[in-house]
Amino acid sequence: MAAPPPRPLHLLGPRRYTCQLKRTYGKEYCLQECPTLRSANRYEYARVESPADLPPPDERMVDVAILDMNHGWPNLGHDSIVHAVQDAACDLTAVLEQTGLGLRAISFEVRQRHMLPEGPGGRCALYVGTGGPGHIDPHRNDGTAEGTQGIREDPAWEGPLFALFDRIREAPDSALLAVCHSFGVMCRWSDIARPVLRPAEKGGKSAGVLENVLTDEAVRHPWFGQLADELPDHRRLRIVDHRLYDLIVSAGPLPPGVVPIGHETRGLGGSEGDALTMVEWARDAGGVMPRIFAVNHHPEIVDRSRQMLILREKLDRGEVTREWFEDRARILTETYADDTGDQRLHLTSDYTLMGPLRYFIYRQVRLRAERLGLGSPLHEDKVPETAGGHAALTSGGAPPA
C-alpha cells in the first residue's frame, strides 16, 4: 500500500523537528533509551578546548561544528543545540545504519580557548553559533565596564572567526546558523548593525517570553512566508529573549543579499521597535532555505520539559551547582506558564533554527553518502514537509515526486 502524500506544511503543528521518539514517549526517554546511545558510531559528541581534543577526520562521520561563545559561563543554550543535533541523528538512525555513516557534534570553545573549526571544503560544512555573555565587541570586555557582565577576554579570536565567516559566505554548499550573542557577532562581521546597550526607557535587559515582528521581506520570503501563514496575525511570533544589547541598523540600505527578517516589539502586543533581531545573509541555491541566518533570541530553548532534562543532565555530570540548578528550574517554571506558550515557542523554534538545522544536516548526510558511493535513501528537500523529516526517506537518492 502506497504511503500517503506528506501533508502541506501549513497543516502541521509545532514540534515537527523534535525527534519522533520524543514526541511519542516524552523527553525522559532520551536519558536512557535514545537509539543513538545504543547504536555504535551513529552519533558522537566531542568538546574542543585545545588542539589535542579535536578528533581525527573520519569520512564516515558527518561533522557539525558548534561555535561555543559562552566564555565558560554555565548555560542551557549550548547543550540544547547539541541535543538538536542528536535529535537529527535519532531520526536518521535507519539511514545511518544502512549507509554506515555517523553524525558528530564538535563543540569549539571560541572565546576563552580560541578554538575554531576549519573552513568549508574539509571536514565541516555546517556551523552553528551559540549565545554568550558580555559585550558583543570583545575588545570592550574589560571585566568592569557596564554591559560586560564581568567578562574579561582576549579578542584575538575575532579576526580568525570573521575570516571563517567569509569562507562560509563564499562556499555555497556550506551553512551557518546562529543565535543571540553570535547574531551580534555576525552583525559586527558584516558591519550592518551596531550593538547598543538597552537603555532604561526600554526596561534594560530584555528577558522572558516576548515577541518579534516579521518584516515585509520576511512575509514574502519562501521559507519565512510559511511561518507568517501560521501566525494568527501573519506577523508576530513568540520568542525566548535574554539579551542586554540591541542591534541598531547603520545608516543606509543593507548590502545586497542581506535580508532583514525580524525586529523587536515594545513588549507583548506593543509597537515595532528599532532593534534588528533576525537577518538572512545568504540563501541556499534552491532559493528557499536561509543558508547564513541568525537571530537575537533563543530558538534552541524550546520548552520547559526539554530544559529540565538538560538541567538534570548538567547537574548529574557535575557541571553546575545545586543552587544554580534550582535557580534555573525556578526561572523555567515561571517563564513557561502554560502549554499554549510552549506551542507558540515551538513554532518559532521550527522556523528560525530547527528546520534549517535539520535541512542542512540531512543534506550533508546525503552528500557524504553519495560521495562515498553508498547511495542515499533521503533527500533534504522533503524535510520541511513532514514532522521529523520522515517523508525524506525514499527508495532512491532523489526526492520523491
Secondary structure, 3 states (H helix, E strand, C coil): CCCCCCCCHHHCCCCCCCCHHHHHHCCCHHHHCCHHHHCCCCEEEEEECCHHHCCCCCCCEEEEEEEECCCCCCCCHHHHHHHHHHHHHHHCHHHHHHHCCEEEEEEEECCCCCCCCCCCCCCEEEEEECCCCCCCCHHHCECCCCCCCCCECCHHHHHHHHHHHHHHHHCCCCEEEEECHHHHHHHHHHCCEEEEECCHHHCCCEEEEEEEEECHHHHHCCCHHHHHHHCCCCCEEEEEEEECEEEEECCCCCCCCCEEEEEEECCCCCCEEEEEEEEEEEECCCCCCEEEEEECCCCCCCCHHHHHHHHHHHHHCCCCCHHHHHHHHHHHHHHCCCHHHHHHHHHHHHHHHHHHHHHHHHHHHHHHHHHCCCCCCECHHHHHHCHHHHHHECCCCCCCC
